[in-house]
Amino acid sequence: MSSVPMVEVAWYGSAPPSSPYDGQEWIYPVDVANSVVWRLRYDLANTRWVFIGGAPLGQAVWGGVTSNPTVANTPWPLADWPQLTIPRQGVYLIDASYNVGDQSGTQPSVSQYLMVFFNGTSAGYQCSISMFTPWYQGMLRLPLLLNIAAGSVLALRAQTNVAGKNLMADCRQLFATPRYIT
């Protein structure tokens, strides 16, 4: 008599199964409109769902947006910058980036700061780049691994240390990929 292999079917739904077992898989439709579906596996020892595949949740905004003139050490207005809402409590890899160009040619250098805001407040997570020539085109990228509460709104913002600049940002991106959720 031969044995028949057991086939398991992953749980599908916007909420996890009520009594998961170790190794059980859950297919979580995070943002169906944008084809974002996560596959997670339950880790009984740590009572959490571990991300095993799927697209990141987020937004990419294409096309130039200018800050003319800039105000020193003040974030650019939020319009035309990506933001997202975290669906479930967990640890996420946050990937934020944008391209920036100095179009004014009036200052020998300017520093750019890329920031991720949580619920309207700067979380203190930022990276910077100094531009030493006019017309500089560069990219800032800020990868973060953070424990984030469900419902938190993340927003990408940028600012400069010099007033009166004519800066253009293009290809602004903000994405979140879970490492695990609870």
OpenMM code with the backbone's topology and positions (N, CA, C; nanometers):
from openmm import Vec3, app, unit

residues = "MET SER SER VAL PRO MET VAL GLU VAL ALA TRP TYR GLY SER ALA PRO PRO SER SER PRO TYR ASP GLY GLN GLU TRP ILE TYR PRO VAL ASP VAL ALA ASN SER VAL VAL TRP ARG LEU ARG TYR ASP LEU ALA ASN THR ARG TRP VAL PHE ILE GLY GLY ALA PRO LEU GLY GLN ALA VAL TRP GLY GLY VAL THR SER ASN PRO THR VAL ALA ASN THR PRO TRP PRO LEU ALA ASP TRP PRO GLN LEU THR ILE PRO ARG GLN GLY VAL TYR LEU ILE ASP ALA SER TYR ASN VAL GLY ASP GLN SER GLY THR GLN PRO SER VAL SER GLN TYR LEU MET VAL PHE PHE ASN GLY THR SER ALA GLY TYR GLN CYS SER ILE SER MET PHE THR PRO TRP TYR GLN GLY MET LEU ARG LEU PRO LEU LEU LEU ASN ILE ALA ALA GLY SER VAL LEU ALA LEU ARG ALA GLN THR ASN VAL ALA GLY LYS ASN LEU MET ALA ASP CYS ARG GLN LEU PHE ALA THR PRO ARG TYR ILE THR".split()
positions = [
    Vec3(0.0844, -0.1165, 0.0000),
    Vec3(0.0000, 0.0000, 0.0000),
    Vec3(0.0893, 0.1233, 0.0000),
    Vec3(0.0667, 0.2136, -0.0928),
    Vec3(0.1487, 0.3348, -0.1000),
    Vec3(0.0803, 0.4487, -0.0254),
    Vec3(0.1635, 0.5400, 0.0207),
    Vec3(0.1070, 0.6548, 0.0928),
    Vec3(0.0734, 0.7661, -0.0064),
    Vec3(-0.0251, 0.8423, 0.0287),
    Vec3(-0.0690, 0.9545, -0.0538),
    Vec3(-0.0174, 1.0822, 0.0122),
    Vec3(0.0511, 1.1660, -0.0657),
    Vec3(0.1018, 1.2899, -0.0052),
    Vec3(-0.0124, 1.3813, 0.0388),
    Vec3(0.0122, 1.4502, 0.1486),
    Vec3(-0.0880, 1.5434, 0.2003),
    Vec3(-0.0703, 1.6787, 0.1325),
    Vec3(-0.1776, 1.7352, 0.0876),
    Vec3(-0.1743, 1.8666, 0.0241),
    Vec3(-0.2426, 1.9655, 0.1180),
    Vec3(-0.1705, 2.0727, 0.1522),
    Vec3(-0.2280, 2.1754, 0.2378),
    Vec3(-0.2675, 2.2948, 0.1535),
    Vec3(-0.3769, 2.3528, 0.1885),
    Vec3(-0.4244, 2.4720, 0.1201),
    Vec3(-0.4043, 2.5895, 0.2146),
    Vec3(-0.3456, 2.6975, 0.1629),
    Vec3(-0.3226, 2.8163, 0.2453),
    Vec3(-0.4550, 2.8863, 0.2755),
    Vec3(-0.4628, 2.9461, 0.3933),
    Vec3(-0.5781, 3.0255, 0.4326),
    Vec3(-0.5758, 3.1541, 0.3512),
    Vec3(-0.6918, 3.1962, 0.2994),
    Vec3(-0.7015, 3.3200, 0.2231),
    Vec3(-0.8031, 3.4105, 0.2905),
    Vec3(-0.7633, 3.5354, 0.3162),
    Vec3(-0.8573, 3.6298, 0.3736),
    Vec3(-0.7891, 3.7528, 0.4297),
    Vec3(-0.8696, 3.8528, 0.4620),
    Vec3(-0.8152, 3.9774, 0.5154),
    Vec3(-0.7806, 3.9668, 0.6640),
    Vec3(-0.8191, 3.8573, 0.7271),
    Vec3(-0.7839, 3.8295, 0.8664),
    Vec3(-0.7236, 3.6900, 0.8731),
    Vec3(-0.6286, 3.6686, 0.9644),
    Vec3(-0.5675, 3.5359, 0.9752),
    Vec3(-0.6648, 3.4355, 1.0359),
    Vec3(-0.6357, 3.3058, 1.0222),
    Vec3(-0.7203, 3.2059, 1.0880),
    Vec3(-0.7188, 3.2277, 1.2389),
    Vec3(-0.8297, 3.1957, 1.3038),
    Vec3(-0.8421, 3.2225, 1.4476),
    Vec3(-0.7526, 3.1344, 1.5334),
    Vec3(-0.7237, 3.0118, 1.4905),
    Vec3(-0.6371, 2.9213, 1.5667),
    Vec3(-0.5313, 2.8627, 1.4736),
    Vec3(-0.4308, 2.9431, 1.4382),
    Vec3(-0.3308, 2.8931, 1.3436),
    Vec3(-0.2402, 2.7876, 1.4071),
    Vec3(-0.1889, 2.7003, 1.3241),
    Vec3(-0.0922, 2.6002, 1.3705),
    Vec3(0.0447, 2.6332, 1.3114),
    Vec3(0.1478, 2.5774, 1.3705),
    Vec3(0.2849, 2.6048, 1.3274),
    Vec3(0.3029, 2.5653, 1.1808),
    Vec3(0.3502, 2.6592, 1.1005),
    Vec3(0.3746, 2.6333, 0.9594),
    Vec3(0.2566, 2.6626, 0.8691),
    Vec3(0.1414, 2.6948, 0.9265),
    Vec3(0.0247, 2.7244, 0.8437),
    Vec3(0.0517, 2.8497, 0.7600),
    Vec3(0.0042, 2.8489, 0.6358),
    Vec3(0.0240, 2.9635, 0.5490),
    Vec3(-0.1051, 3.0419, 0.5325),
    Vec3(-0.0879, 3.1723, 0.5193),
    Vec3(-0.1984, 3.2648, 0.5049),
    Vec3(-0.1706, 3.3533, 0.3847),
    Vec3(-0.2646, 3.3625, 0.2930),
    Vec3(-0.2547, 3.4536, 0.1795),
    Vec3(-0.3401, 3.5748, 0.2142),
    Vec3(-0.2720, 3.6892, 0.2297),
    Vec3(-0.3336, 3.8110, 0.2801),
    Vec3(-0.3452, 3.9135, 0.1666),
    Vec3(-0.4671, 3.9412, 0.1184),
    Vec3(-0.4855, 4.0425, 0.0137),
    Vec3(-0.4778, 4.1831, 0.0747),
    Vec3(-0.3605, 4.2415, 0.0710),
    Vec3(-0.3358, 4.3694, 0.1380),
    Vec3(-0.3982, 4.4866, 0.0621),
    Vec3(-0.3759, 4.4915, -0.0666),
    Vec3(-0.4270, 4.5997, -0.1519),
    Vec3(-0.4618, 4.5384, -0.2872),
    Vec3(-0.5817, 4.4845, -0.2961),
    Vec3(-0.6243, 4.4118, -0.4156),
    Vec3(-0.6230, 4.5017, -0.5391),
    Vec3(-0.6627, 4.6277, -0.5237),
    Vec3(-0.6680, 4.7199, -0.6375),
    Vec3(-0.5317, 4.7360, -0.7051),
    Vec3(-0.4244, 4.7229, -0.6270),
    Vec3(-0.2891, 4.7370, -0.6809),
    Vec3(-0.2137, 4.6045, -0.6835),
    Vec3(-0.2864, 4.4941, -0.6746),
    Vec3(-0.2289, 4.3584, -0.6822),
    Vec3(-0.1234, 4.3303, -0.5757),
    Vec3(-0.1433, 4.3819, -0.4556),
    Vec3(-0.0511, 4.3549, -0.3449),
    Vec3(-0.1125, 4.2452, -0.2584),
    Vec3(-0.0510, 4.1275, -0.2638),
    Vec3(-0.0939, 4.0119, -0.1858),
    Vec3(0.0296, 3.9562, -0.1163),
    Vec3(0.0192, 3.9324, 0.0140),
    Vec3(0.1319, 3.8782, 0.0892),
    Vec3(0.1050, 3.7336, 0.1268),
    Vec3(0.2090, 3.6527, 0.1218),
    Vec3(0.2018, 3.5140, 0.1686),
    Vec3(0.2836, 3.5081, 0.2978),
    Vec3(0.2209, 3.4561, 0.4028),
    Vec3(0.2829, 3.4512, 0.5345),
    Vec3(0.2745, 3.3098, 0.5907),
    Vec3(0.3703, 3.2741, 0.6764),
    Vec3(0.3728, 3.1431, 0.7421),
    Vec3(0.3745, 3.1658, 0.8924),
    Vec3(0.2892, 3.0927, 0.9630),
    Vec3(0.2793, 3.1104, 1.1077),
    Vec3(0.3971, 3.0457, 1.1795),
    Vec3(0.4568, 3.1222, 1.2716),
    Vec3(0.5677, 3.0759, 1.3551),
    Vec3(0.5136, 3.0644, 1.4979),
    Vec3(0.4765, 2.9426, 1.5366),
    Vec3(0.4141, 2.9190, 1.6664),
    Vec3(0.5063, 2.9563, 1.7824),
    Vec3(0.6352, 2.9291, 1.7692),
    Vec3(0.7302, 2.9574, 1.8777),
    Vec3(0.7363, 3.1064, 1.9109),
    Vec3(0.7180, 3.1912, 1.8105),
    Vec3(0.7246, 3.3361, 1.8319),
    Vec3(0.5886, 3.4047, 1.8166),
    Vec3(0.4840, 3.3254, 1.7998),
    Vec3(0.3463, 3.3734, 1.7805),
    Vec3(0.3378, 3.4930, 1.6851),
    Vec3(0.3848, 3.4706, 1.5622),
    Vec3(0.3795, 3.5760, 1.4611),
    Vec3(0.3735, 3.5136, 1.3219),
    Vec3(0.3334, 3.5948, 1.2252),
    Vec3(0.3271, 3.5553, 1.0857),
    Vec3(0.4505, 3.6079, 1.0151),
    Vec3(0.5289, 3.5185, 0.9567),
    Vec3(0.6537, 3.5542, 0.8887),
    Vec3(0.6269, 3.5706, 0.7393),
    Vec3(0.6714, 3.6806, 0.6843),
    Vec3(0.6539, 3.7101, 0.5422),
    Vec3(0.7391, 3.6145, 0.4597),
    Vec3(0.6762, 3.5465, 0.3617),
    Vec3(0.7529, 3.4560, 0.2750),
    Vec3(0.7407, 3.4930, 0.1268),
    Vec3(0.6595, 3.5944, 0.0959),
    Vec3(0.6524, 3.6374, -0.0427),
    Vec3(0.5424, 3.7371, -0.0700),
    Vec3(0.5588, 3.8084, -0.1803),
    Vec3(0.4595, 3.9060, -0.2233),
    Vec3(0.5216, 4.0389, -0.2558),
    Vec3(0.4420, 4.1250, -0.3157),
    Vec3(0.4873, 4.2580, -0.3549),
    Vec3(0.4839, 4.3539, -0.2364),
    Vec3(0.5707, 4.4541, -0.2360),
    Vec3(0.5652, 4.5534, -0.1282),
    Vec3(0.4411, 4.6418, -0.1412),
    Vec3(0.3966, 4.6931, -0.0289),
    Vec3(0.2874, 4.7892, -0.0252),
    Vec3(0.3490, 4.9268, -0.0420),
    Vec3(0.2925, 5.0090, -0.1271),
    Vec3(0.3493, 5.1421, -0.1396),
    Vec3(0.3039, 5.2178, -0.2607),
    Vec3(0.3789, 5.3211, -0.2884),
    Vec3(0.3419, 5.4117, -0.3940),
    Vec3(0.4669, 5.4725, -0.4560),
    Vec3(0.4645, 5.4833, -0.5877),
    Vec3(0.5675, 5.5564, -0.6614),
    Vec3(0.4971, 5.6684, -0.7357),
    Vec3(0.5465, 5.7893, -0.7201),
    Vec3(0.4895, 5.9058, -0.7866),
    Vec3(0.5906, 5.9534, -0.8890),
    Vec3(0.5497, 5.9554, -1.0150),
    Vec3(0.6387, 5.9949, -1.1246),
    Vec3(0.6068, 6.1371, -1.1680),
    Vec3(0.7046, 6.2022, -1.2259),
    Vec3(0.6877, 6.3387, -1.2741),
    Vec3(0.7459, 6.4376, -1.1760),
    Vec3(0.7964, 6.5458, -1.2283),
    Vec3(0.8650, 6.6444, -1.1451),
    Vec3(0.7708, 6.7261, -1.0582),
    Vec3(0.8159, 6.7528, -0.9387),
    Vec3(0.7488, 6.8454, -0.8483),
    Vec3(0.8571, 6.9406, -0.7987),
    Vec3(0.8280, 7.0692, -0.7999),
    Vec3(0.9303, 7.1666, -0.7644),
    Vec3(0.8982, 7.2337, -0.6324),
    Vec3(1.0024, 7.2822, -0.5694),
    Vec3(0.9906, 7.3671, -0.4522),
    Vec3(1.0653, 7.4941, -0.4889),
    Vec3(0.9920, 7.5962, -0.5278),
    Vec3(1.0548, 7.7167, -0.5797),
    Vec3(0.9853, 7.8395, -0.5229),
    Vec3(1.0478, 7.9165, -0.4371),
    Vec3(1.1776, 7.8828, -0.3796),
    Vec3(1.1612, 7.7969, -0.2544),
    Vec3(1.2667, 7.7317, -0.2167),
    Vec3(1.2636, 7.6508, -0.0951),
    Vec3(1.2717, 7.7399, 0.0279),
    Vec3(1.2237, 7.6866, 0.1389),
    Vec3(1.2380, 7.7507, 0.2688),
    Vec3(1.3351, 7.6635, 0.3472),
    Vec3(1.4403, 7.7236, 0.4006),
    Vec3(1.5449, 7.6468, 0.4691),
    Vec3(1.4870, 7.5649, 0.5834),
    Vec3(1.5290, 7.4385, 0.5898),
    Vec3(1.4966, 7.3468, 0.6985),
    Vec3(1.3465, 7.3285, 0.7212),
    Vec3(1.2684, 7.3388, 0.6151),
    Vec3(1.1242, 7.3176, 0.6208),
    Vec3(1.0878, 7.2116, 0.5174),
    Vec3(1.0159, 7.1072, 0.5575),
    Vec3(0.9787, 7.0041, 0.4597),
    Vec3(0.8938, 7.0609, 0.3461),
    Vec3(0.9146, 7.0084, 0.2272),
    Vec3(0.8330, 7.0457, 0.1127),
    Vec3(0.6888, 7.0093, 0.1430),
    Vec3(0.5933, 7.0770, 0.0799),
    Vec3(0.4521, 7.0415, 0.1003),
    Vec3(0.4256, 6.8953, 0.0668),
    Vec3(0.3255, 6.8376, 0.1319),
    Vec3(0.2958, 6.6952, 0.1182),
    Vec3(0.2348, 6.6598, -0.0168),
    Vec3(0.1699, 6.7551, -0.0830),
    Vec3(0.1058, 6.7255, -0.2117),
    Vec3(0.2070, 6.6632, -0.3075),
    Vec3(0.1644, 6.5631, -0.3796),
    Vec3(0.2468, 6.4935, -0.4789),
    Vec3(0.3618, 6.4135, -0.4200),
    Vec3(0.3548, 6.3819, -0.2908),
    Vec3(0.4548, 6.2956, -0.2292),
    Vec3(0.3841, 6.1687, -0.1822),
    Vec3(0.4491, 6.0535, -0.1937),
    Vec3(0.3812, 5.9285, -0.1581),
    Vec3(0.3586, 5.9135, -0.0084),
    Vec3(0.2499, 5.8448, 0.0238),
    Vec3(0.2226, 5.8060, 0.1614),
    Vec3(0.1468, 5.6746, 0.1603),
    Vec3(0.1504, 5.6026, 0.2724),
    Vec3(0.0816, 5.4742, 0.2829),
    Vec3(0.0403, 5.4496, 0.4263),
    Vec3(-0.0571, 5.3613, 0.4425),
    Vec3(-0.1061, 5.3227, 0.5753),
    Vec3(-0.0685, 5.1775, 0.6011),
    Vec3(-0.0046, 5.1522, 0.7139),
    Vec3(0.0388, 5.0174, 0.7513),
    Vec3(-0.0849, 4.9362, 0.7925),
    Vec3(-0.1086, 4.8200, 0.7298),
    Vec3(-0.2317, 4.7460, 0.7567),
    Vec3(-0.2348, 4.6676, 0.8877),
    Vec3(-0.1198, 4.6173, 0.9321),
    Vec3(-0.1158, 4.5344, 1.0535),
    Vec3(0.0123, 4.5620, 1.1309),
    Vec3(0.0057, 4.5474, 1.2632),
    Vec3(0.1234, 4.5623, 1.3495),
    Vec3(0.2323, 4.4660, 1.3046),
    Vec3(0.3561, 4.5139, 1.2994),
    Vec3(0.4656, 4.4248, 1.2648),
    Vec3(0.5950, 4.4983, 1.2393),
    Vec3(0.6950, 4.4219, 1.1997),
    Vec3(0.8253, 4.4777, 1.1635),
    Vec3(0.8313, 4.4833, 1.0115),
    Vec3(0.8596, 4.6018, 0.9597),
    Vec3(0.8583, 4.6267, 0.8164),
    Vec3(0.9919, 4.6838, 0.7696),
    Vec3(1.0282, 4.6484, 0.6471),
    Vec3(1.1377, 4.7149, 0.5781),
    Vec3(1.0739, 4.8302, 0.5017),
    Vec3(1.1129, 4.9525, 0.5350),
    Vec3(1.0626, 5.0715, 0.4682),
    Vec3(1.1694, 5.1177, 0.3709),
    Vec3(1.1317, 5.1325, 0.2457),
    Vec3(1.2254, 5.1742, 0.1421),
    Vec3(1.1730, 5.3036, 0.0819),
    Vec3(1.2445, 5.4122, 0.1044),
    Vec3(1.2039, 5.5436, 0.0566),
    Vec3(1.3149, 5.6009, -0.0307),
    Vec3(1.2762, 5.6590, -0.1437),
    Vec3(1.3778, 5.7189, -0.2306),
    Vec3(1.3172, 5.8272, -0.3176),
    Vec3(1.4029, 5.9148, -0.3669),
    Vec3(1.3620, 6.0117, -0.4677),
    Vec3(1.4851, 6.0646, -0.5395),
    Vec3(1.4643, 6.1132, -0.6602),
    Vec3(1.5689, 6.1812, -0.7364),
    Vec3(1.5502, 6.3301, -0.7146),
    Vec3(1.6611, 6.4028, -0.7068),
    Vec3(1.6523, 6.5464, -0.6838),
    Vec3(1.7511, 6.6180, -0.7749),
    Vec3(1.7112, 6.7340, -0.8231),
    Vec3(1.7994, 6.8151, -0.9059),
    Vec3(1.7949, 6.9595, -0.8625),
    Vec3(1.9097, 7.0254, -0.8622),
    Vec3(1.9200, 7.1675, -0.8297),
    Vec3(1.9192, 7.2434, -0.9621),
    Vec3(1.8126, 7.3176, -0.9854),
    Vec3(1.7987, 7.3884, -1.1125),
    Vec3(1.8298, 7.5365, -1.1025),
    Vec3(1.8638, 7.5851, -0.9842),
    Vec3(1.8793, 7.7297, -0.9678),
    Vec3(2.0165, 7.7800, -1.0102),
    Vec3(2.1215, 7.7049, -0.9819),
    Vec3(2.2562, 7.7494, -1.0165),
    Vec3(2.3029, 7.8688, -0.9365),
    Vec3(2.2362, 7.9009, -0.8233),
    Vec3(2.2705, 8.0210, -0.7475),
    Vec3(2.3583, 7.9938, -0.6261),
    Vec3(2.3668, 7.8716, -0.5818),
    Vec3(2.4461, 7.8375, -0.4633),
    Vec3(2.5484, 7.7312, -0.5015),
    Vec3(2.6679, 7.7360, -0.4424),
    Vec3(2.7669, 7.6335, -0.4743),
    Vec3(2.7332, 7.4979, -0.4156),
    Vec3(2.6531, 7.4935, -0.3110),
    Vec3(2.6184, 7.3637, -0.2539),
    Vec3(2.4867, 7.3726, -0.1779),
    Vec3(2.4234, 7.2596, -0.1634),
    Vec3(2.2985, 7.2505, -0.0879),
    Vec3(2.2899, 7.1083, -0.0343),
    Vec3(2.2339, 7.0919, 0.0838),
    Vec3(2.2133, 6.9584, 0.1392),
    Vec3(2.0661, 6.9226, 0.1285),
    Vec3(2.0402, 6.8016, 0.0869),
    Vec3(1.9037, 6.7502, 0.0766),
    Vec3(1.8833, 6.6479, 0.1868),
    Vec3(1.7643, 6.6447, 0.2441),
    Vec3(1.7307, 6.5486, 0.3481),
    Vec3(1.6039, 6.4746, 0.3085),
    Vec3(1.6101, 6.3451, 0.3131),
    Vec3(1.4945, 6.2601, 0.2860),
    Vec3(1.4446, 6.2082, 0.4204),
    Vec3(1.3136, 6.2257, 0.4474),
    Vec3(1.2607, 6.1892, 0.5783),
    Vec3(1.1353, 6.1047, 0.5634),
    Vec3(1.1143, 6.0153, 0.6570),
    Vec3(0.9894, 5.9402, 0.6655),
    Vec3(0.9150, 5.9920, 0.7874),
    Vec3(0.7913, 6.0370, 0.7660),
    Vec3(0.7073, 6.0886, 0.8728),
    Vec3(0.6083, 5.9806, 0.9150),
    Vec3(0.5862, 5.9687, 1.0461),
    Vec3(0.4862, 5.8776, 1.1004),
    Vec3(0.3729, 5.9614, 1.1573),
    Vec3(0.2527, 5.9404, 1.1045),
    Vec3(0.1334, 6.0089, 1.1537),
    Vec3(0.1542, 6.1598, 1.1634),
    Vec3(0.2194, 6.2178, 1.0613),
    Vec3(0.2371, 6.3619, 1.0523),
    Vec3(0.3561, 6.4184, 1.1253),
    Vec3(0.4354, 6.3356, 1.1905),
    Vec3(0.5501, 6.3831, 1.2667),
    Vec3(0.6773, 6.3177, 1.2159),
    Vec3(0.7831, 6.3966, 1.2033),
    Vec3(0.9114, 6.3405, 1.1605),
    Vec3(0.9582, 6.2400, 1.2640),
    Vec3(0.9907, 6.1212, 1.2178),
    Vec3(1.0327, 6.0154, 1.3094),
    Vec3(1.1820, 6.0204, 1.3379),
    Vec3(1.2506, 6.1165, 1.2796),
    Vec3(1.3945, 6.1261, 1.3005),
    Vec3(1.4736, 6.0329, 1.2119),
    Vec3(1.4075, 5.9678, 1.1180),
    Vec3(1.4764, 5.8801, 1.0248),
    Vec3(1.5009, 5.9575, 0.8975),
    Vec3(1.6263, 5.9822, 0.8671),
    Vec3(1.6562, 6.0577, 0.7472),
    Vec3(1.7958, 6.0251, 0.6975),
    Vec3(1.8176, 6.0554, 0.5725),
    Vec3(1.9512, 6.0488, 0.5169),
    Vec3(1.9707, 6.1759, 0.4363),
    Vec3(2.0932, 6.2074, 0.4042),
    Vec3(2.1171, 6.3333, 0.3355),
    Vec3(2.2221, 6.3171, 0.2270),
    Vec3(2.2222, 6.4126, 0.1373),
    Vec3(2.3214, 6.4181, 0.0315),
    Vec3(2.3562, 6.5650, 0.0124),
    Vec3(2.4826, 6.5951, -0.0120),
    Vec3(2.5241, 6.7325, -0.0389),
    Vec3(2.5495, 6.7472, -0.1875),
    Vec3(2.4952, 6.8537, -0.2427),
    Vec3(2.5147, 6.8802, -0.3851),
    Vec3(2.6128, 6.9956, -0.3965),
    Vec3(2.7236, 6.9742, -0.4653),
    Vec3(2.8276, 7.0755, -0.4722),
    Vec3(2.8323, 7.1481, -0.6055),
    Vec3(2.7520, 7.1086, -0.6999),
    Vec3(2.7494, 7.1776, -0.8283),
    Vec3(2.6047, 7.2011, -0.8680),
    Vec3(2.5785, 7.3121, -0.9366),
    Vec3(2.4425, 7.3336, -0.9868),
    Vec3(2.4056, 7.2226, -1.0848),
    Vec3(2.2765, 7.1989, -1.1002),
    Vec3(2.2222, 7.1001, -1.1915),
    Vec3(2.2547, 6.9582, -1.1492),
    Vec3(2.2970, 6.9411, -1.0248),
    Vec3(2.3265, 6.8066, -0.9755),
    Vec3(2.1991, 6.7232, -0.9759),
    Vec3(2.2109, 6.6019, -1.0216),
    Vec3(2.0987, 6.5090, -1.0164),
    Vec3(2.1453, 6.3900, -0.9331),
    Vec3(2.0806, 6.3637, -0.8247),
    Vec3(2.1220, 6.2540, -0.7385),
    Vec3(2.0023, 6.1810, -0.6832),
    Vec3(2.0265, 6.0717, -0.6141),
    Vec3(1.9183, 5.9961, -0.5546),
    Vec3(1.9494, 5.9703, -0.4086),
    Vec3(1.8502, 5.9874, -0.3259),
    Vec3(1.8608, 5.9504, -0.1855),
    Vec3(1.7785, 5.8255, -0.1644),
    Vec3(1.8307, 5.7321, -0.0851),
    Vec3(1.7569, 5.6102, -0.0535),
    Vec3(1.7706, 5.5850, 0.0948),
    Vec3(1.6602, 5.5560, 0.1582),
    Vec3(1.6561, 5.5396, 0.3032),
    Vec3(1.5889, 5.4079, 0.3379),
    Vec3(1.6661, 5.2981, 0.3548),
    Vec3(1.6037, 5.1723, 0.3977),
    Vec3(1.5992, 5.1657, 0.5509),
    Vec3(1.4838, 5.1306, 0.6047),
    Vec3(1.4645, 5.1211, 0.7495),
    Vec3(1.3970, 4.9898, 0.7844),
    Vec3(1.4294, 4.9335, 0.8990),
    Vec3(1.3611, 4.8160, 0.9503),
    Vec3(1.2993, 4.8579, 1.0836),
    Vec3(1.1659, 4.8714, 1.0854),
    Vec3(1.0984, 4.9300, 1.2009),
    Vec3(0.9774, 4.8499, 1.2452),
    Vec3(0.9501, 4.8514, 1.3772),
    Vec3(0.8281, 4.7945, 1.4320),
    Vec3(0.7213, 4.9033, 1.4247),
    Vec3(0.6141, 4.8788, 1.3488),
    Vec3(0.5152, 4.9824, 1.3205),
    Vec3(0.3760, 4.9326, 1.3590),
    Vec3(0.2974, 5.0197, 1.4210),
    Vec3(0.1609, 4.9867, 1.4621),
    Vec3(0.0668, 4.9886, 1.3427),
    Vec3(-0.0349, 4.9049, 1.3483),
    Vec3(-0.1385, 4.9035, 1.2448),
    Vec3(-0.2057, 5.0401, 1.2386),
    Vec3(-0.2350, 5.0860, 1.1185),
    Vec3(-0.3006, 5.2149, 1.0994),
    Vec3(-0.2066, 5.3331, 1.0944),
    Vec3(-0.0765, 5.3120, 1.1183),
    Vec3(0.0193, 5.4220, 1.1094),
    Vec3(0.0288, 5.4696, 0.9651),
    Vec3(0.0315, 5.6004, 0.9480),
    Vec3(0.0446, 5.6598, 0.8154),
    Vec3(0.1887, 5.7053, 0.7979),
    Vec3(0.2535, 5.6519, 0.6949),
    Vec3(0.3901, 5.6912, 0.6622),
    Vec3(0.3853, 5.7844, 0.5425),
    Vec3(0.4652, 5.8882, 0.5457),
    Vec3(0.4706, 5.9836, 0.4350),
    Vec3(0.6155, 6.0185, 0.4066),
    Vec3(0.6485, 6.0304, 0.2808),
    Vec3(0.7826, 6.0694, 0.2391),
    Vec3(0.7862, 6.2206, 0.2250),
    Vec3(0.8883, 6.2812, 0.2810),
    Vec3(0.9064, 6.4265, 0.2710),
    Vec3(1.0528, 6.4547, 0.2430),
    Vec3(1.0808, 6.5750, 0.1950),
    Vec3(1.2184, 6.6180, 0.1692),
    Vec3(1.2324, 6.7628, 0.2126),
    Vec3(1.3533, 6.8014, 0.2449),
    Vec3(1.3806, 6.9409, 0.2764),
    Vec3(1.5255, 6.9718, 0.2431),
    Vec3(1.5570, 7.0992, 0.2403),
    Vec3(1.6924, 7.1447, 0.2114),
    Vec3(1.7376, 7.2401, 0.3211),
    Vec3(1.8670, 7.2613, 0.3289),
    Vec3(1.9200, 7.3515, 0.4316),
    Vec3(1.9375, 7.4940, 0.3800),
    Vec3(1.9025, 7.5207, 0.2547),
    Vec3(1.9239, 7.6515, 0.1951),
    Vec3(1.7912, 7.7067, 0.1431),
    Vec3(1.7627, 7.8337, 0.1717),
    Vec3(1.6405, 7.8976, 0.1228),
    Vec3(1.6619, 7.9498, -0.0192),
    Vec3(1.5514, 7.9629, -0.0923),
    Vec3(1.5559, 8.0266, -0.2228),
    Vec3(1.6046, 7.9404, -0.3369),
    Vec3(1.6141, 7.8103, -0.3163),
    Vec3(1.6607, 7.7208, -0.4231),
    Vec3(1.5440, 7.6809, -0.5125),
    Vec3(1.5742, 7.6532, -0.6368),
    Vec3(1.4761, 7.5995, -0.7298),
    Vec3(1.5101, 7.4523, -0.7480),
    Vec3(1.4495, 7.3676, -0.6663),
    Vec3(1.4803, 7.2249, -0.6678),
    Vec3(1.3654, 7.1477, -0.7300),
    Vec3(1.3992, 7.0403, -0.7982),
    Vec3(1.2986, 6.9551, -0.8610),
    Vec3(1.3202, 6.8130, -0.8132),
    Vec3(1.2118, 6.7483, -0.7686),
    Vec3(1.2184, 6.6078, -0.7270),
    Vec3(1.1377, 6.5255, -0.8263),
    Vec3(1.1901, 6.4118, -0.8618),
    Vec3(1.1252, 6.3233, -0.9566),
    Vec3(1.1299, 6.1823, -0.8998),
    Vec3(1.0399, 6.0981, -0.9428),
    Vec3(1.0396, 5.9564, -0.9050),
    Vec3(1.0449, 5.9383, -0.7533),
    Vec3(0.9428, 5.9845, -0.6840),
    Vec3(0.9358, 5.9720, -0.5378),
    Vec3(0.8695, 5.8391, -0.5038),
    Vec3(0.9353, 5.7602, -0.4176),
    Vec3(0.8867, 5.6251, -0.3884),
    Vec3(0.8876, 5.5971, -0.2389),
    Vec3(0.7852, 5.5270, -0.1922),
    Vec3(0.7758, 5.4847, -0.0525),
    Vec3(0.7094, 5.3470, -0.0505),
    Vec3(0.7821, 5.2470, -0.0006),
    Vec3(0.7319, 5.1100, 0.0017),
    Vec3(0.7560, 5.0469, 0.1382),
    Vec3(0.6657, 4.9561, 0.1768),
    Vec3(0.6778, 4.8807, 0.3008),
    Vec3(0.6613, 4.7315, 0.2698),
    Vec3(0.7577, 4.6538, 0.3160),
    Vec3(0.7526, 4.5071, 0.3016),
    Vec3(0.7661, 4.4492, 0.4414),
    Vec3(0.6706, 4.3655, 0.4832),
    Vec3(0.6815, 4.3105, 0.6198),
    Vec3(0.7927, 4.2077, 0.6303),
    Vec3(0.8514, 4.1993, 0.7468),
    Vec3(0.9401, 4.0875, 0.7798),
    Vec3(0.8577, 3.9864, 0.8590),
    Vec3(0.7781, 4.0396, 0.9507),
    Vec3(0.6761, 3.9597, 1.0184),
    Vec3(0.5668, 4.0519, 1.0714),
    Vec3(0.4465, 3.9958, 1.0883),
    Vec3(0.3354, 4.0698, 1.1458),
    Vec3(0.2738, 3.9881, 1.2580),
    Vec3(0.2069, 4.0583, 1.3497),
    Vec3(0.1452, 3.9881, 1.4632),
    Vec3(-0.0060, 3.9972, 1.4557),
] * unit.nanometer
topology = app.Topology()
chain = topology.addChain("A")
for resn in residues:
    res = topology.addResidue(resn, chain)
    for name in ("N", "CA", "C"):
        topology.addAtom(name, app.Element.getBySymbol(name[0]), res)
